[in-house]
């Protein structure tokens, strides 16, 4: 019996054309953002550079924030293509976030201008108007965050990480440590070795905490502080 994996069906001509159009629009937008800034670029200019109608741009990217989500999705695909799916990664859970974020740091070094643009605009998108979607809710960003969440959930299931910790909150802390470190490197410069060392050190703090093994637990300390304030 043939045990070979089934071959995925080839995309139809229509699907290939849609993919090519989306890619052309995305690449045109990124080039324009780098040339004249995110706010300084209009949808009309993106459509003109990509040689499509303005409505076609909205079909693929309903909001300008959608381009940032697409970048996050693209980096997610590159992680999976290079490192494989996270469930195939070997080693203790504590090593896996470093593997992921050091790879992302290298992408940021290779595409420094794009990484700087993305981080600046991600910070600005934290205060989007109510009628626009939150960047964190868009598909590309969700897939990006799921890389870390999956690692943490697997660690909890294996008993390597605390099960009482909210995975979404922990993911936010890890990403904050990474992006802050990368942002500082993009501004100040430095060697790849330095960037890797700083990211690794900060991930260690987030994953292992500051409390000594025989010290007072954070929850108990917080409860005691509240009690003292109430006296």
LOKE-945238 format. One record per residue: residue number from 1; residue in one letter; x, y, z of N, C-alpha, C in turn. Coordinates in pm, whole numbers, padded with zeros to 5 digits. Layout:
! LOKE-945238
<atom NUM,"a",<X,Y,Z>,<X,Y,Z>,<X,Y,Z>>
...
//
This chain:
! LOKE-945238
<atom 1,"x",<00085,-00120,00000>,<00000,00000,00000>,<00089,00125,00000>>
<atom 2,"x",<00047,00223,-00079>,<00124,00346,-00090>,<00101,00431,00036>>
<atom 3,"x",<00211,00455,00114>,<00202,00530,00238>,<00239,00676,00221>>
<atom 4,"x",<00265,00719,00097>,<00306,00857,00074>,<00194,00953,00108>>
<atom 5,"x",<00231,01073,00151>,<00132,01175,00188>,<00054,01220,00065>>
<atom 6,"x",<-00076,01248,00082>,<-00155,01294,-00033>,<-00104,01428,-00085>>
<atom 7,"x",<-00108,01445,-00214>,<-00063,01569,-00277>,<-00177,01671,-00274>>
<atom 8,"x",<-00147,01789,-00225>,<-00248,01894,-00218>,<-00289,01936,-00359>>
<atom 9,"x",<-00419,01957,-00380>,<-00465,01998,-00513>,<-00405,02133,-00553>>
<atom 10,"x",<-00374,02147,-00680>,<-00318,02273,-00730>,<-00425,02381,-00728>>
<atom 11,"x",<-00392,02501,-00680>,<-00491,02609,-00678>,<-00544,02638,-00818>>
<atom 12,"x",<-00670,02675,-00825>,<-00729,02708,-00953>,<-00669,02837,-01007>>
<atom 13,"x",<-00692,02862,-01135>,<-00641,02984,-01197>,<-00696,03108,-01127>>
<atom 14,"x",<-00824,03104,-01090>,<-00885,03218,-01021>,<-00820,03241,-00885>>
<atom 15,"x",<-00793,03133,-00812>,<-00729,03146,-00682>,<-00588,03202,-00695>>
<atom 16,"x",<-00516,03158,-00799>,<-00380,03208,-00821>,<-00383,03357,-00854>>
<atom 17,"x",<-00479,03400,-00933>,<-00489,03541,-00969>,<-00522,03627,-00847>>
<atom 18,"x",<-00610,03575,-00759>,<-00644,03648,-00638>,<-00522,03660,-00546>>
<atom 19,"x",<-00447,03552,-00535>,<-00327,03555,-00452>,<-00224,03654,-00507>>
<atom 20,"x",<-00207,03653,-00638>,<-00111,03744,-00702>,<-00153,03890,-00683>>
<atom 21,"x",<-00284,03917,-00695>,<-00333,04054,-00677>,<-00311,04100,-00533>>
<atom 22,"x",<-00342,04013,-00438>,<-00323,04049,-00297>,<-00175,04076,-00267>>
<atom 23,"x",<-00090,03991,-00322>,<00053,04008,-00299>,<00103,04138,-00361>>
<atom 24,"x",<00056,04170,-00479>,<00098,04294,-00546>,<00055,04417,-00467>>
<atom 25,"x",<-00068,04414,-00416>,<-00118,04526,-00336>,<-00036,04539,-00206>>
<atom 26,"x",<-00012,04427,-00141>,<00063,04429,-00015>,<00203,04485,-00037>>
<atom 27,"x",<00273,04437,-00137>,<00410,04483,-00162>,<00412,04630,-00202>>
<atom 28,"x",<00313,04675,-00278>,<00305,04816,-00316>,<00284,04903,-00192>>
<atom 29,"x",<00197,04858,-00102>,<00170,04934,00019>,<00294,04945,00107>>
<atom 30,"x",<00364,04835,00126>,<00484,04838,00211>,<00589,04932,00154>>
<atom 31,"x",<00609,04927,00023>,<00707,05018,-00039>,<00669,05164,-00017>>
<atom 32,"x",<00540,05194,-00032>,<00495,05332,-00013>,<00507,05375,00133>>
<atom 33,"x",<00474,05285,00226>,<00488,05318,00367>,<00632,05353,00400>>
<atom 34,"x",<00726,05278,00343>,<00867,05304,00369>,<00913,05434,00304>>
<atom 35,"x",<00856,05466,00189>,<00896,05587,00117>,<00840,05714,00179>>
<atom 36,"x",<00712,05710,00221>,<00647,05835,00263>,<00569,05824,00394>>
<atom 37,"x",<00586,05715,00464>,<00521,05700,00593>,<00383,05638,00584>>
<atom 38,"x",<00339,05582,00696>,<00209,05515,00702>,<00096,05615,00683>>
<atom 39,"x",<00097,05722,00763>,<-00009,05822,00752>,<-00002,05899,00621>>
<atom 40,"x",<00118,05911,00567>,<00134,05988,00443>,<00095,05913,00318>>
<atom 41,"x",<00054,05789,00332>,<00016,05708,00217>,<-00135,05689,00212>>
<atom 42,"x",<-00194,05714,00097>,<-00339,05697,00080>,<-00369,05566,00009>>
<atom 43,"x",<-00492,05522,00024>,<-00535,05399,-00045>,<-00529,05421,-00196>>
<atom 44,"x",<-00559,05542,-00241>,<-00552,05571,-00383>,<-00410,05550,-00437>>
<atom 45,"x",<-00311,05593,-00359>,<-00172,05576,-00402>,<-00133,05428,-00405>>
<atom 46,"x",<-00183,05353,-00308>,<-00155,05209,-00307>,<-00216,05143,-00430>>
<atom 47,"x",<-00340,05179,-00460>,<-00408,05122,-00576>,<-00334,05158,-00704>>
<atom 48,"x",<-00287,05283,-00714>,<-00216,05327,-00834>,<-00083,05253,-00848>>
<atom 49,"x",<-00010,05237,-00737>,<00119,05166,-00744>,<00100,05019,-00780>>
<atom 50,"x",<-00008,04959,-00729>,<-00034,04817,-00758>,<-00109,04796,-00889>>
<atom 51,"x",<-00152,04907,-00952>,<-00225,04903,-01078>,<-00356,04825,-01065>>
<atom 52,"x",<-00432,04860,-00958>,<-00564,04801,-00937>,<-00660,04913,-00900>>
<atom 53,"x",<-00790,04881,-00900>,<-00890,04979,-00858>,<-00887,04995,-00706>>
<atom 54,"x",<-00929,05112,-00660>,<-00931,05139,-00516>,<-01017,05036,-00443>>
<atom 55,"x",<-01130,04999,-00503>,<-01218,04900,-00442>,<-01151,04765,-00426>>
<atom 56,"x",<-01060,04733,-00518>,<-00988,04605,-00508>,<-00898,04603,-00385>>
<atom 57,"x",<-00837,04717,-00354>,<-00754,04725,-00233>,<-00839,04694,-00111>>
<atom 58,"x",<-00957,04755,-00101>,<-01044,04732,00014>,<-01094,04589,00020>>
<atom 59,"x",<-01106,04524,-00093>,<-01150,04384,-00094>,<-01053,04295,-00018>>
<atom 60,"x",<-00925,04325,-00029>,<-00822,04243,00035>,<-00776,04300,00169>>
<atom 61,"x",<-00779,04432,00181>,<-00731,04499,00302>,<-00834,04605,00342>>
<atom 62,"x",<-00934,04568,00422>,<-01044,04661,00454>,<-01000,04787,00529>>
<atom 63,"x",<-00889,04778,00603>,<-00838,04892,00680>,<-00687,04898,00661>>
<atom 64,"x",<-00629,05015,00683>,<-00483,05025,00670>,<-00412,04936,00771>>
<atom 65,"x",<-00474,04916,00887>,<-00415,04826,00987>,<-00405,04684,00934>>
<atom 66,"x",<-00487,04651,00834>,<-00482,04517,00777>,<-00347,04486,00715>>
<atom 67,"x",<-00276,04589,00668>,<-00144,04565,00611>,<-00044,04523,00720>>
<atom 68,"x",<-00058,04581,00840>,<00028,04542,00951>,<-00002,04399,00995>>
<atom 69,"x",<-00130,04364,00995>,<-00168,04227,01029>,<-00113,04129,00925>>
<atom 70,"x",<-00112,04172,00799>,<-00058,04086,00693>,<00091,04063,00713>>
<atom 71,"x",<00162,04165,00759>,<00304,04149,00787>,<00325,04048,00899>>
<atom 72,"x",<00245,04057,01006>,<00254,03961,01115>,<00225,03820,01064>>
<atom 73,"x",<00126,03807,00975>,<00095,03677,00919>,<00209,03622,00833>>
<atom 74,"x",<00274,03711,00760>,<00386,03669,00675>,<00503,03620,00759>>
<atom 75,"x",<00532,03690,00867>,<00641,03647,00955>,<00607,03514,01023>>
<atom 76,"x",<00479,03495,01055>,<00435,03368,01113>,<00460,03254,01015>>
<atom 77,"x",<00427,03277,00889>,<00450,03174,00787>,<00599,03143,00772>>
<atom 78,"x",<00683,03245,00785>,<00827,03224,00771>,<00883,03145,00890>>
<atom 79,"x",<00827,03168,01008>,<00867,03090,01125>,<00836,02943,01102>>
<atom 80,"x",<00713,02915,01060>,<00670,02777,01040>,<00750,02710,00928>>
<atom 81,"x",<00777,02785,00820>,<00852,02729,00708>,<00995,02696,00748>>
<atom 82,"x",<01055,02776,00835>,<01195,02757,00873>,<01213,02664,00993>>
<atom 83,"x",<01126,02676,01093>,<01142,02599,01217>,<01048,02481,01226>>
<atom 84,"x",<00949,02477,01137>,<00851,02371,01145>,<00740,02408,01243>>
<atom 85,"x",<00632,02330,01247>,<00524,02359,01342>,<00574,02347,01486>>
<atom 86,"x",<00520,02430,01574>,<00573,02437,01712>,<00564,02303,01785>>
<atom 87,"x",<00464,02220,01752>,<00453,02092,01822>,<00567,01996,01789>>
<atom 88,"x",<00643,02026,01683>,<00756,01941,01646>,<00887,01984,01713>>
<atom 89,"x",<00885,02100,01782>,<01008,02150,01844>,<01042,02065,01966>>
<atom 90,"x",<01166,02025,01976>,<01211,01945,02090>,<01269,02034,02199>>
<atom 91,"x",<01279,01976,02318>,<01339,02049,02429>,<01235,02096,02527>>
<atom 92,"x",<01284,02149,02640>,<01196,02199,02745>,<01121,02323,02698>>
<atom 93,"x",<01006,02346,02757>,<00924,02461,02720>,<01000,02592,02737>>
<atom 94,"x",<01085,02600,02841>,<01157,02724,02866>,<01249,02766,02753>>
<atom 95,"x",<01291,02670,02668>,<01382,02702,02557>,<01307,02745,02431>>
<atom 96,"x",<01181,02708,02421>,<01109,02728,02295>,<01077,02874,02264>>
<atom 97,"x",<01034,02956,02362>,<01011,03097,02329>,<01138,03166,02278>>
<atom 98,"x",<01254,03131,02336>,<01379,03191,02289>,<01406,03151,02145>>
<atom 99,"x",<01380,03025,02111>,<01400,02980,01973>,<01314,03062,01878>>
<atom 100,"x",<01189,03084,01917>,<01096,03160,01833>,<01139,03306,01820>>
<atom 101,"x",<01166,03372,01932>,<01190,03515,01928>,<01329,03551,01881>>
<atom 102,"x",<01425,03462,01894>,<01556,03488,01835>,<01548,03479,01683>>
<atom 103,"x",<01466,03387,01633>,<01443,03380,01488>,<01376,03508,01440>>
<atom 104,"x",<01276,03557,01515>,<01208,03681,01478>,<01304,03800,01486>>
<atom 105,"x",<01395,03797,01583>,<01494,03905,01594>,<01581,03909,01469>>
<atom 106,"x",<01618,03792,01419>,<01698,03788,01296>,<01621,03842,01177>>
<atom 107,"x",<01490,03814,01172>,<01408,03872,01066>,<01406,04025,01078>>
<atom 108,"x",<01395,04074,01201>,<01395,04218,01222>,<01526,04282,01180>>
<atom 109,"x",<01637,04210,01201>,<01767,04262,01158>,<01778,04263,01006>>
<atom 110,"x",<01726,04159,00942>,<01732,04151,00796>,<01643,04256,00731>>
<atom 111,"x",<01529,04283,00791>,<01431,04376,00734>,<01409,04491,00832>>
<atom 112,"x",<01517,04560,00861>,<01518,04661,00966>,<01415,04771,00942>>
<atom 113,"x",<01407,04822,00823>,<01314,04932,00794>,<01170,04889,00813>>
<atom 114,"x",<01137,04769,00763>,<01000,04718,00776>,<00967,04693,00922>>
<atom 115,"x",<01061,04636,00998>,<01037,04608,01139>,<01014,04737,01217>>
<atom 116,"x",<01094,04840,01187>,<01076,04970,01255>,<00940,05029,01225>>
<atom 117,"x",<00901,05026,01098>,<00771,05078,01059>,<00659,05004,01130>>
<atom 118,"x",<00667,04871,01131>,<00561,04790,01190>,<00545,04820,01338>>
<atom 119,"x",<00655,04831,01412>,<00646,04854,01555>,<00593,04993,01586>>
<atom 120,"x",<00635,05092,01509>,<00585,05228,01531>,<00434,05233,01511>>
<atom 121,"x",<00388,05170,01404>,<00245,05178,01373>,<00163,05088,01464>>
<atom 122,"x",<00221,04978,01511>,<00148,04893,01606>,<00120,04970,01735>>
<atom 123,"x",<00217,05050,01779>,<00196,05131,01899>,<00086,05234,01876>>
<atom 124,"x",<00085,05294,01758>,<-00017,05394,01725>,<-00154,05330,01715>>
<atom 125,"x",<-00159,05207,01667>,<-00287,05139,01647>,<-00351,05096,01779>>
<atom 126,"x",<-00277,05110,01889>,<-00336,05077,02019>,<-00448,05176,02054>>
<atom 127,"x",<-00451,05290,01984>,<-00552,05392,02012>,<-00634,05420,01885>>
<atom 128,"x",<-00678,05313,01817>,<-00754,05330,01693>,<-00893,05383,01724>>
<atom 129,"x",<-00955,05453,01629>,<-01092,05499,01649>,<-01186,05382,01672>>
<atom 130,"x",<-01296,05401,01745>,<-01387,05291,01777>,<-01441,05218,01655>>
<atom 131,"x",<-01454,05290,01543>,<-01514,05226,01425>,<-01417,05133,01353>>
<atom 132,"x",<-01290,05137,01389>,<-01192,05050,01325>,<-01160,04932,01416>>
<atom 133,"x",<-01118,04818,01358>,<-01090,04701,01441>,<-00959,04718,01518>>
<atom 134,"x",<-00952,04656,01634>,<-00826,04654,01707>,<-00728,04565,01632>>
<atom 135,"x",<-00605,04612,01623>,<-00504,04537,01549>,<-00490,04395,01603>>
<atom 136,"x",<-00496,04380,01735>,<-00478,04248,01797>,<-00588,04150,01760>>
<atom 137,"x",<-00700,04201,01708>,<-00812,04114,01672>,<-00806,04067,01527>>
<atom 138,"x",<-00713,04119,01449>,<-00704,04081,01308>,<-00635,03946,01292>>
<atom 139,"x",<-00669,03876,01184>,<-00627,03737,01168>,<-00476,03719,01171>>
<atom 140,"x",<-00402,03801,01097>,<-00257,03783,01092>,<-00192,03797,01228>>
<atom 141,"x",<-00240,03892,01308>,<-00185,03911,01442>,<-00225,03796,01533>>
<atom 142,"x",<-00347,03748,01520>,<-00392,03634,01599>,<-00306,03511,01571>>
<atom 143,"x",<-00274,03487,01445>,<-00189,03372,01410>,<-00049,03389,01466>>
<atom 144,"x",<00001,03513,01464>,<00133,03542,01519>,<00135,03513,01669>>
<atom 145,"x",<00034,03560,01741>,<00030,03540,01885>,<00006,03393,01922>>
<atom 146,"x",<-00061,03320,01834>,<-00088,03180,01862>,<00040,03097,01869>>
<atom 147,"x",<00146,03142,01803>,<00274,03070,01812>,<00318,03059,01958>>
<atom 148,"x",<00316,03172,02029>,<00358,03172,02169>,<00255,03104,02258>>
<atom 149,"x",<00129,03130,02233>,<00024,03069,02316>,<00029,02917,02310>>
<atom 150,"x",<00054,02863,02192>,<00060,02717,02178>,<00176,02658,02258>>
<atom 151,"x",<00290,02727,02257>,<00406,02682,02335>,<00373,02682,02484>>
<atom 152,"x",<00310,02787,02531>,<00278,02798,02674>,<00172,02697,02715>>
<atom 153,"x",<00071,02675,02631>,<-00032,02575,02664>,<00029,02436,02673>>
<atom 154,"x",<00120,02405,02581>,<00186,02274,02584>,<00269,02260,02711>>
<atom 155,"x",<00336,02367,02753>,<00414,02364,02876>,<00327,02343,02999>>
<atom 156,"x",<00209,02404,02999>,<00116,02383,03110>,<00068,02238,03114>>
<atom 157,"x",<00035,02185,02996>,<-00014,02048,02989>,<00093,01948,03035>>
<atom 158,"x",<00220,01981,03010>,<00330,01892,03049>,<00373,01913,03193>>
<atom 159,"x",<00312,02009,03262>,<00349,02036,03400>,<00476,02117,03415>>
<atom 160,"x",<00525,02176,03306>,<00648,02255,03311>,<00620,02401,03346>>
<atom 161,"x",<00498,02446,03326>,<00459,02583,03357>,<00337,02583,03447>>
<atom 162,"x",<00322,02689,03524>,<00207,02702,03613>,<00077,02700,03533>>
<atom 163,"x",<-00018,02622,03583>,<-00147,02613,03514>,<-00242,02726,03553>>
<atom 164,"x",<-00209,02800,03658>,<-00297,02908,03701>,<-00266,03040,03632>>
<atom 165,"x",<-00171,03039,03539>,<-00134,03160,03465>,<-00217,03169,03337>>
<atom 166,"x",<-00273,03286,03310>,<-00350,03307,03188>,<-00253,03315,03069>>
<atom 167,"x",<-00272,03226,02972>,<-00179,03218,02859>,<-00178,03347,02777>>
<atom 168,"x",<-00294,03409,02761>,<-00299,03533,02683>,<-00220,03644,02752>>
<atom 169,"x",<-00233,03654,02884>,<-00158,03755,02958>,<-00008,03728,02950>>
<atom 170,"x",<00030,03601,02965>,<00172,03564,02959>,<00229,03593,02821>>
<atom 171,"x",<00151,03565,02717>,<00196,03594,02581>,<00220,03744,02563>>
<atom 172,"x",<00131,03826,02617>,<00149,03970,02607>,<00276,04017,02673>>
<atom 173,"x",<00309,03960,02789>,<00432,03998,02859>,<00556,03958,02781>>
<atom 174,"x",<00553,03838,02725>,<00668,03790,02648>,<00688,03876,02523>>
<atom 175,"x",<00578,03906,02453>,<00588,03988,02333>,<00635,04129,02367>>
<atom 176,"x",<00588,04183,02479>,<00630,04316,02521>,<00781,04320,02545>>
<atom 177,"x",<00832,04218,02615>,<00976,04210,02640>,<01054,04204,02509>>
<atom 178,"x",<01004,04125,02416>,<01073,04111,02287>,<01070,04240,02207>>
<atom 179,"x",<00951,04296,02190>,<00938,04414,02104>,<01011,04534,02164>>
<atom 180,"x",<01010,04547,02295>,<01083,04658,02357>,<01233,04644,02332>>
<atom 181,"x",<01282,04521,02344>,<01425,04497,02321>,<01462,04521,02176>>
<atom 182,"x",<01380,04472,02085>,<01408,04491,01943>,<01399,04639,01905>>
<atom 183,"x",<01300,04709,01961>,<01286,04851,01931>,<01409,04929,01975>>
<atom 184,"x",<01462,04897,02092>,<01582,04965,02138>,<01700,04935,02046>>
<atom 185,"x",<01710,04811,02001>,<01821,04774,01911>,<01807,04847,01778>>
<atom 186,"x",<01685,04856,01725>,<01664,04923,01597>,<01700,05071,01607>>
<atom 187,"x",<01682,05128,01724>,<01715,05270,01744>,<01864,05291,01768>>
<atom 188,"x",<01921,05210,01856>,<02059,05232,01898>,<02161,05150,01820>>
<atom 189,"x",<02116,05042,01757>,<02209,04955,01685>,<02282,04861,01780>>
<atom 190,"x",<02375,04787,01725>,<02450,04690,01803>,<02466,04561,01726>>
<atom 191,"x",<02531,04466,01786>,<02560,04339,01719>,<02444,04241,01734>>
<atom 192,"x",<02444,04143,01648>,<02345,04035,01657>,<02360,03961,01789>>
<atom 193,"x",<02485,03940,01830>,<02511,03870,01956>,<02451,03945,02074>>
<atom 194,"x",<02466,04077,02075>,<02411,04159,02183>,<02259,04150,02186>>
<atom 195,"x",<02197,04161,02070>,<02051,04154,02063>,<02002,04020,02114>>
<atom 196,"x",<02066,03912,02072>,<02026,03778,02116>,<02042,03765,02268>>
<atom 197,"x",<02152,03818,02321>,<02176,03806,02464>,<02071,03881,02545>>
<atom 198,"x",<02035,04001,02498>,<01936,04080,02572>,<01797,04017,02565>>
<atom 199,"x",<01760,03966,02449>,<01630,03900,02437>,<01624,03777,02526>>
<atom 200,"x",<01729,03696,02523>,<01732,03575,02605>,<01722,03609,02753>>
<atom 201,"x",<01795,03711,02797>,<01793,03749,02938>,<01654,03795,02981>>
<atom 202,"x",<01585,03871,02898>,<01453,03923,02936>,<01347,03814,02931>>
<atom 203,"x",<01359,03722,02838>,<01266,03610,02835>,<01285,03523,02960>>
<atom 204,"x",<01408,03509,03004>,<01436,03433,03127>,<01362,03495,03246>>
<atom 205,"x",<01365,03627,03255>,<01298,03695,03366>,<01148,03672,03360>>
<atom 206,"x",<01089,03686,03240>,<00945,03669,03226>,<00904,03525,03257>>
<atom 207,"x",<00981,03429,03207>,<00944,03288,03224>,<00968,03237,03366>>
<atom 208,"x",<01072,03285,03430>,<01107,03232,03562>,<01073,03326,03676>>
<atom 209,"x",<01044,03451,03647>,<01001,03543,03749>,<01115,03598,03833>>
<atom 210,"x",<01078,03681,03929>,<01176,03747,04015>,<01177,03690,04157>>
<atom 211,"x",<01075,03615,04193>,<01063,03566,04329>,<01155,03446,04351>>
<atom 212,"x",<01232,03447,04458>,<01318,03333,04490>,<01233,03212,04524>>
<atom 213,"x",<01288,03096,04502>,<01212,02972,04524>,<01158,02962,04666>>
<atom 214,"x",<01232,03013,04764>,<01187,03005,04902>,<01129,03137,04949>>
<atom 215,"x",<01110,03229,04856>,<01057,03359,04893>,<00907,03358,04907>>
<atom 216,"x",<00853,03475,04937>,<00709,03489,04951>,<00645,03487,04813>>
<atom 217,"x",<00538,03411,04799>,<00469,03407,04671>,<00404,03542,04642>>
<atom 218,"x",<00404,03580,04513>,<00351,03710,04475>,<00206,03726,04518>>
<atom 219,"x",<00125,03624,04498>,<-00016,03632,04536>,<-00033,03658,04684>>
<atom 220,"x",<00048,03589,04768>,<00038,03609,04912>,<00085,03749,04950>>
<atom 221,"x",<00192,03795,04887>,<00244,03928,04918>,<00142,04035,04882>>
<atom 222,"x",<00077,04018,04766>,<-00023,04116,04723>,<-00141,04118,04819>>
<atom 223,"x",<-00184,04000,04862>,<-00297,03992,04955>,<-00262,04058,05089>>
<atom 224,"x",<-00139,04036,05134>,<-00097,04096,05260>,<-00090,04248,05248>>
<atom 225,"x",<-00042,04297,05131>,<-00036,04442,05109>,<-00175,04504,05112>>
<atom 226,"x",<-00271,04436,05050>,<-00410,04488,05052>,<-00464,04490,05195>>
<atom 227,"x",<-00430,04385,05270>,<-00477,04381,05409>,<-00420,04496,05491>>
<atom 228,"x",<-00290,04523,05470>,<-00224,04630,05544>,<-00285,04766,05510>>
<atom 229,"x",<-00318,04785,05381>,<-00378,04914,05340>,<-00516,04932,05403>>
<atom 230,"x",<-00586,04820,05426>,<-00722,04828,05479>,<-00729,04846,05630>>
<atom 231,"x",<-00615,04831,05696>,<-00614,04842,05844>,<-00625,04987,05890>>
//
